[in-house]
Amino acid sequence: MKKILNNKNLESTKSSSNKNIEFDKIKTTNVNILLNRVRLDQKRTLKKRIFFSIILASLVGSLAFYFYLI
């Protein structure tokens, strides 16, 4: 009976150590994915800001030109 119990304990420790190793690998992958998302979000917000700045500048310029002609 002792041998069976010892084998079960060894198997459980092996599986728990394997789970920890797998969990660590998943963590680093998730961090990299999150960092890539942050970078992509920063690029998107920069593009949006540039786009709206151009639209605002053209609107102000066209209004200024219109009132200059009047």
Order of alpha helices (4+ residues) and beta strands (2+ residues): alpha
